[in-house]
Amino acid sequence: MFTGLIEEQGEVKSCTLTQMGMELSVLCTKVLTDISLGASICINGACQSVTAFNKNCFSVQVSNETLTVTNFKELKIGDKVNLERALTLNKRIDGHIVSGHVDCIAEFIEYKNDGFSKTLFFKLPKEFTKYVIYKGSIAVNGVSLTVASINDNIFSVELIPSTLKEVNLKNLKKGEKVNIETDIFAKYIEKIFNSKDNTSKIDYNFLAENGFV
């Protein structure tokens, strides 16, 4: 489990695609503190298990399933990736609950300046728009953000300068792909609604009356 607050940007040292998946190594410093084999590190929003490490990098084995739903296949040596270690229970959750299980990729459209902030616009696959609401939480390349607008399958987020400095979203080019994890609670609500054994009193009217939709 993660918070979506990026600890550092790592640099791709190597990324080798095979029929088995991808061997990925990342140069970094901060997230190597207290690292161990099997530890979970979120790379661009995707939770991965450490298979090897040394004093300046760590490696993971990326499954074919992860390659299917993320932008990992487009990674190149030298690319910057957002990194976050797993959440501990002795600090505040300043972002939101991020599982590290990427739902899909979205396409970057454009950015607009908004005072000292930048508004970034992305195009989602339409089947995932049901999980995205105005002022709801979303993780973009693992970064915890608030949805600033949603229009059909186009959504936007606003990033302040301090956030832009710490993450790899500031240099996105039109058409570039990013990893998306929608709000986990939306998926649980959908599951409850669609369950044949649903005996809960929670329904659409209940959610509307309490300001959730």
C-alpha positions as CSV (number, residue, x, y, z in Angstrom):
1,M,0.0,0.0,0.0
2,F,1.2,3.5,-0.9
3,T,0.2,7.2,-0.5
4,G,1.0,8.6,-3.9
5,L,3.6,11.0,-2.4
6,I,6.7,10.4,-4.6
7,E,10.0,10.1,-2.6
8,E,12.3,10.5,-5.6
9,Q,12.8,10.2,-9.3
10,G,14.9,7.2,-10.3
11,E,16.6,6.7,-13.6
12,V,16.1,3.6,-15.8
13,K,19.5,1.8,-15.9
14,S,18.4,-1.1,-18.0
15,C,15.1,-2.5,-19.3
16,T,15.2,-5.8,-21.2
17,L,12.0,-7.3,-22.7
18,T,11.8,-11.1,-23.1
19,Q,9.0,-13.6,-23.6
20,M,9.0,-13.9,-19.8
21,G,8.4,-10.2,-19.1
22,M,10.9,-7.4,-18.4
23,E,14.1,-7.2,-16.4
24,L,14.1,-3.6,-15.1
25,S,16.9,-1.9,-13.1
26,V,16.6,1.6,-11.6
27,L,19.3,4.0,-10.4
28,C,18.2,5.8,-7.2
29,T,19.3,6.7,-3.7
30,K,16.6,7.5,-1.2
31,V,14.4,4.4,-1.7
32,L,17.3,2.1,-1.1
33,T,17.2,2.9,2.6
34,D,16.1,-0.2,4.5
35,I,15.6,-2.0,1.2
36,S,15.4,-5.8,1.2
37,L,14.8,-8.6,-1.2
38,G,11.0,-8.9,-1.8
39,A,10.4,-5.3,-0.7
40,S,7.6,-3.4,-2.5
41,I,8.5,-0.3,-4.5
42,C,6.0,1.7,-6.5
43,I,7.5,2.5,-10.0
44,N,5.4,5.0,-11.9
45,G,2.4,3.8,-9.9
46,A,3.0,0.1,-10.3
47,C,3.9,-2.0,-7.2
48,Q,6.9,-4.2,-7.9
49,S,8.9,-6.6,-5.8
50,V,12.7,-6.1,-5.4
51,T,14.6,-9.0,-6.9
52,A,18.2,-7.6,-6.5
53,F,19.8,-4.4,-5.3
54,N,23.2,-2.7,-4.5
55,K,24.3,0.6,-3.2
56,N,22.9,2.6,-6.1
57,C,20.2,0.7,-7.8
58,F,17.6,-2.0,-7.5
59,S,16.1,-4.5,-10.0
60,V,12.6,-6.0,-10.5
61,Q,11.1,-8.6,-12.8
62,V,8.0,-7.1,-14.5
63,S,5.3,-9.6,-15.3
64,N,3.6,-9.8,-18.7
65,E,0.3,-8.8,-17.0
66,T,1.9,-5.6,-15.7
67,L,3.4,-4.9,-19.2
68,T,-0.2,-5.2,-20.6
69,V,-1.7,-2.5,-18.4
70,T,1.2,-0.1,-17.8
71,N,3.5,2.1,-19.9
72,F,6.5,0.0,-18.9
73,K,7.0,-1.3,-22.5
74,E,7.8,2.3,-23.5
75,L,10.5,2.8,-20.9
76,K,14.0,3.5,-22.2
77,I,17.4,3.7,-20.6
78,G,17.7,7.2,-19.0
79,D,14.0,7.7,-18.5
80,K,12.9,9.2,-15.2
81,V,10.5,7.2,-13.1
82,N,8.5,8.1,-9.9
83,L,9.5,6.0,-6.9
84,E,7.8,5.4,-3.5
85,R,8.4,2.8,-0.9
86,A,5.6,1.0,0.8
87,L,3.5,2.8,3.4
88,T,4.4,2.4,7.1
89,L,1.8,2.8,9.8
90,N,3.7,5.4,11.8
91,K,3.2,8.4,9.6
92,R,0.4,10.5,8.2
93,I,-1.3,9.6,4.9
94,D,-1.0,12.9,3.2
95,G,-2.0,11.6,-0.2
96,H,-4.6,8.9,-0.6
97,I,-4.7,5.2,-0.5
98,V,-2.9,3.8,-3.5
99,S,-2.6,0.1,-4.0
100,G,0.0,0.2,-6.8
101,H,-2.2,-1.9,-9.0
102,V,-2.5,0.1,-12.3
103,D,-5.9,0.1,-14.0
104,C,-4.9,1.4,-17.4
105,I,-2.8,3.9,-19.3
106,A,-4.0,7.4,-20.3
107,E,-2.8,9.7,-23.0
108,F,-1.4,13.1,-22.2
109,I,-3.2,15.8,-24.3
110,E,-1.8,19.2,-23.2
111,Y,-1.1,21.5,-20.2
112,K,-2.3,25.0,-19.5
113,N,-0.8,27.5,-17.1
114,D,-3.0,28.4,-14.2
115,G,-1.3,31.0,-12.0
116,F,1.6,29.3,-10.4
117,S,0.1,25.9,-11.1
118,K,-0.1,23.8,-14.3
119,T,-3.3,22.0,-15.4
120,L,-2.6,18.8,-17.2
121,F,-5.2,17.1,-19.4
122,F,-5.4,13.4,-20.1
123,K,-7.6,11.0,-22.2
124,L,-8.8,7.9,-20.4
125,P,-10.2,4.7,-21.9
126,K,-13.9,5.2,-21.7
127,E,-14.6,2.1,-19.6
128,F,-12.6,3.7,-16.7
129,T,-14.4,7.1,-16.6
130,K,-17.0,5.7,-14.2
131,Y,-14.4,5.6,-11.5
132,V,-13.3,9.2,-11.9
133,I,-15.3,12.0,-10.3
134,Y,-14.8,15.8,-9.9
135,K,-12.6,16.4,-6.8
136,G,-12.0,12.7,-6.4
137,S,-8.6,11.1,-6.0
138,I,-6.5,9.6,-8.8
139,A,-2.9,8.4,-9.2
140,V,-1.0,9.4,-12.3
141,N,2.3,7.6,-12.7
142,G,1.9,6.9,-9.0
143,V,1.4,10.6,-8.0
144,S,-1.6,11.3,-5.7
145,L,-3.7,14.0,-7.4
146,T,-7.2,15.5,-7.2
147,V,-9.4,15.5,-10.3
148,A,-9.8,19.1,-11.3
149,S,-12.3,18.4,-14.1
150,I,-13.9,15.5,-15.9
151,N,-15.6,15.9,-19.3
152,D,-16.6,12.6,-21.0
153,N,-13.3,10.7,-21.0
154,I,-11.0,13.8,-20.6
155,F,-9.9,14.6,-17.1
156,S,-7.5,17.2,-15.7
157,V,-5.3,17.6,-12.6
158,E,-3.5,20.7,-11.2
159,L,0.1,20.5,-10.0
160,I,1.8,23.1,-8.0
161,P,5.5,23.9,-8.6
162,S,6.8,21.9,-5.6
163,T,5.0,18.8,-6.9
164,L,6.1,19.3,-10.5
165,K,9.7,19.5,-9.3
166,E,9.6,16.2,-7.6
167,V,7.8,14.0,-10.2
168,N,8.2,13.0,-13.9
169,L,5.0,14.7,-15.2
170,K,6.5,18.1,-15.9
171,N,8.1,17.1,-19.3
172,L,5.3,15.1,-20.7
173,K,4.9,15.3,-24.5
174,K,1.6,15.2,-26.3
175,G,0.5,11.6,-26.9
176,E,2.8,10.2,-24.1
177,K,1.3,7.5,-22.0
178,V,1.0,7.5,-18.2
179,N,-0.1,4.9,-15.7
180,I,-3.5,5.4,-14.0
181,E,-4.9,4.0,-10.8
182,T,-8.5,5.1,-10.1
183,D,-9.9,5.5,-6.6
184,I,-10.0,2.0,-5.0
185,F,-13.3,2.8,-3.1
186,A,-15.1,3.4,-6.3
187,K,-14.4,-0.2,-7.3
188,Y,-15.7,-1.6,-4.0
189,I,-18.9,0.4,-4.4
190,E,-19.4,-1.0,-7.9
191,K,-18.8,-4.5,-6.6
192,I,-21.5,-4.0,-3.9
193,F,-24.0,-2.6,-6.4
194,N,-23.4,-5.5,-8.8
195,S,-23.4,-8.3,-6.3
196,K,-26.4,-10.7,-6.5
197,D,-26.2,-11.1,-2.8
198,N,-26.3,-7.4,-2.1
199,T,-28.3,-6.8,1.1
200,S,-26.7,-3.4,1.8
201,K,-28.9,-0.3,2.2
202,I,-26.3,1.6,0.2
203,D,-27.7,2.6,-3.1
204,Y,-27.4,5.4,-5.6
205,N,-29.9,7.6,-3.7
206,F,-28.0,7.0,-0.5
207,L,-24.7,8.1,-2.1
208,A,-26.4,11.2,-3.7
209,E,-28.0,12.3,-0.4
210,N,-24.6,12.1,1.3
211,G,-22.7,13.9,-1.3
212,F,-20.7,11.1,-2.8
213,V,-22.1,11.4,-6.4
